[in-house]
Structures are given as structure tokens and as C-alpha cells.
């Protein structure tokens, strides 16, 4: 099903990617083209077929129930664009 | 002096233990080759200091008689692997400046085995692409060039040793041991997404490299550059510390100069890891010990569905040559059917973007990498959306949005769930073939030889996606598969054959690959045209 400009706007919003108004039409056309290619899937007979959920099925792995890492806040924060007093810092969220 | 960076791992292993040269000399030779190869843009960063200190440590271990297979062996590492303290960006601007605080399991294992990292290797952004052109570092250029008119002022020559030449309907070999061909200077892609890894190995910048394969990203570039590449069974190699693209499809593997090196690398990379719940807790065999070259009685399946409409004649001829070579080596050739193959690519382009849209949700400008600047009055939601618009390239944005769409309310069943059911059917096709006694499946790796940069229009993504049509079903089914270089086309470009194995049977797969390698006798190397700028125009040898 072809994607229109409004759907493209909604998808961009859901994906949290800023797309300029002027670019929405081209984006809609590109996504429509790819989805058109996927329409072939409608021909496959999937009646009674279970979705694949595990690639190489195996049981859960067990290990001793002990703490194996932690206490590394500084290392975790070291790559942040903005970190203060042991926290990630972001623009004000609540007014 | 021997061309040290041109050695295989196996040859260097012997020479290092004998003391023919030191690990430091080997590392320095690779670093020099990599520095001189800037026009290929294969390396995102060279890690000379780390390489030299690892080489010195390896030299000590070798002197002490404690030398594992990879001790002192210089490797290139795809930028998708997190390496502690070294830029690891997945070739994306959104991870600009990111230096991981930890080491991926695979690189940690390689380093424990004494391997030497010469640098990080360029790739498609987040491994999304088939040409290594979507990189924030700019495209990787293949060391290979087509036969054809070159630049008149500086004739571009390439030396060929006597590889089999694949022609439409005719199989020929060079009469002479070596021959000079004029080369076109049209830049070609090394394939992708592990294009930097493929270019670095083919151009002898390192002895081997590691790549990752989500839909063909090890095998297709290996085929395009005349090297050997293996995607292991899903779960053979830990994914911990590999920047995630599509978690149910991603698998790391070796890219090497021959099949033996692939076996050596795979053993060092494999094994259980508590940090990856999908990594299997099963023994790792000695893959190298399995290389006998004896494949008598092996049953090789030939899937009719892989004979594509419009496939170039040179690919058909290559495939037939591969069939003949395995038959001559004593294998039984059996026609098989994998009836759902045609749905693999469209199903892949639902599932991979869906998983990518979830995995890449973490890049929001908060925890690492790029953060967009805000205007007065803008808030955190503006920050998320602008950070991702600025940080992600066009193809990554396209796939994230596509994945978001197929997972969104109202479309989840029509696209995502349907694709997962089709995936079950694709896996069942392979299971039926293997239950029927097939040991491995032989196909071409790619539907064509390498193409020129820009020859596939960026506005026609589906055409680019078609590159993966012969490799994607393997990832959908979680199987091991490898590409073995098998000949050159009429333009002098490498072509690869793909062998698909049974789950967890990489040892048998490698042995069949070894037999194919010996029969094909591929030994061509690209001429080192990129060294011209360093005043070394005539080094065409390989």
C-alpha cells in the first residue's frame, strides 16, 4: 500500500527523526517503493505456520546468581554528551 | 625481503615461531602498508601504538614458547566492534567521539590469543548497505580495477598470475604465468557492509580481518575482492560488544586470504559467552584439523531457485565450474529445491529494519555520541529528533523508518508477523534438504561482479538490496556459509562461490571450501595502484 505524505510524517515522528516538510513527499515515495517490493510476501502461503522466534533454539543458560559487575557509573557516563554529578544531563523535561 | 603483509596467517605463524622475522617487524610492515593505502579509505583509524605494544607482548610469548595460533598476527577490526579506548563508531556520525569503556568478546578473545590490532576498518553505516558507501568516513574503494582503458598519462597496470578466467560459455586460462593488463581507473566498490575489511585483506594491509554478516556483509565483499569469508552458525560467536543492527541475524566472522586462515580465525573467535544469551554453550572444534581436502562421498545440493532470471552468463559459468570441481573431487551433486527462496529478500527487508529500528532507538543524544544543539524554547523531544536526523545517514534513516512502519499498529501482522512466518518456511526448506542427506549447498555468492561507485542509483534502494539475494536466506535460517574465490570474470574482477553448511558444522563446511579452493586455484591479486602517490608506481606484484 503506498505511503502518503501524512503517513510519512507520522512514521518519522514515531521514529523520532526530524524530517523537513519539503522532504516528506520524497520520503513517502521511497518508502512506498520498498514496501511495494515487500508485497511479494502476500503470495506466500503461511496458513498454520508459526512465526520464527528463535534462530538456533537452545535452553536458557544458567550461571551462579551473583553480582558480576556494577559500580562503574563514571565509566558509563564517560561517553555522554552532558553528564553532571553522576547523572546523564538532558534538557528540562517537566516545566 | 618477503612481502610480509601479503602472508597468510598460517605462513606467518610458522615464520614467527622459526624466528624468520619478529612480530614487531610484521606489525610495522602492515602499518606501513595501511598508511600507504589511504586512497582505499579502508581504515577508519590506525592504532599504531596498540599494535606495537601488542606485537612486543606477542614477541615475548613467542620467545617463551607460549604462542597460540594468532600470536603476533596483525588483524584489522571492523568499526562495528567495540574496542576499549579506541574510536568505535559503526561508521556513523551519531557515534562521533565514542570510545568504548569495554572490549567486545570477539576482540578480547583475539587479543588474548596474541593477535595485533593495526586499526579499525571502514564499513557501511551501522552495517546497512552492500557497497560500503553509506559510511560517515566516505566510501571504501576496492583495490581491484576493471580491465579497460586507464588514464593515458599514467598507464595503470596490473599483474595477473594465472587465475582461471570465467567467460560466457567459455572457460579459459592464461597461457602465460603472468600478464599485464591495462586497467580502468573507474573506482569500484569492495562490497559491503564489511567493505573495509575486504579491501584491507585483499590489498595486503593486514593478514586477516573480522567482519559481521547480517544479510551477506561478509560473503558479498569477500566475493567482490577475491578473498575468503565465513559467516558462522548463528550463536557460534558472541555478539557482546558488537554494535547491534538486527540481533536475530547478526553474526561475526573471519575474512581471510585462504580457507585455512578462516579455520584458524574462527576457532579463536568462537565459544560460549554469558554476555550473549544466544551464544551457544557447545564445544568449539579444531576447525583447522578438519581440513583434509577429502570430500569423497559428500552430497552437495544445487538449488534450482538460485538460478535467477537475468543472471549474467559469467555467473552461470562460474557456478557450473564449481559444480564440476566438487564432482571431480569426489562429491555427489544433487539437485534440490528451496521453494521459498524468492521470499527471503522481502522478508529480510521487513525483519532487519524492524530489529534495527528497535536497536537504534538507543541513539538519542543522551548516553553517547552526538547531541544536536537546541534553540531557545525547544525541549527534549526536539533534541531526540534532531540528534537522529543529524547523526544518522540517509540509508540508516530510511531503514529505521521502514522498521518503525512495519512494527506500527495496524501493520504489524501484515508485515512483521507475516515475514517471521515466511522465515519459518525458509528455514524449513533448508531443514528438508539437510534431512535428505545433503551436506552442503553450492551457489554463486553474488549475482554479479563488483560494480562501480555510483553505478547503482541511491534513489533506487531495492536495486541495491538485490545484491544480497543469494546470501540473505542463510541469515534468515541461521546457517553457516562461506564465500570462496573461484575465478575472474572477463574484466579481470574476482567472483566467489558460496557454500552453505549444516548448523554447527563449520568444520565440514570449511573442508568442502578447502577442496573447492584447491580445485579453483585462485591466486590473483590486485595491482597496488594506490601506492603511486607514494612514488611507488611499479609495484604491481602480488
Interface residues (C-beta under 8 A of the other chain):
Chain A: X3 X7 X8 X11 X12 X13 X14 X15 X16 X17 X18 X19 X27 X30 X31 X33 X34 X35 X37 X38 X39 X40 X41 X42 X43 X44 X46 X49 X50 X51 X52 X53 X55 X56 X58 X60 X61 X63 X68 X72 X75 X76 X78 X79 X80 X81 X82 X88 X90 X91 X92 X93
Chain B: X97 X98 X99 X100 X101 X233 X234 X235 X248 X249 X272 X274 X277 X278 X280 X281 X340 X342 X343 X346 X347 X349 X350 X357 X361 X364 X365 X366 X367 X368 X369 X370 X371 X374 X378 X379 X380 X381 X382 X383 X384 X385 X386 X388 X389 X392 X397 X398 X400 X401 X402 X403 X404 X405 X408 X415 X417 X418 X419 X420 X421 X422 X423 X424 X425 X427 X459 X460 X461 X462 X465 X478 X503
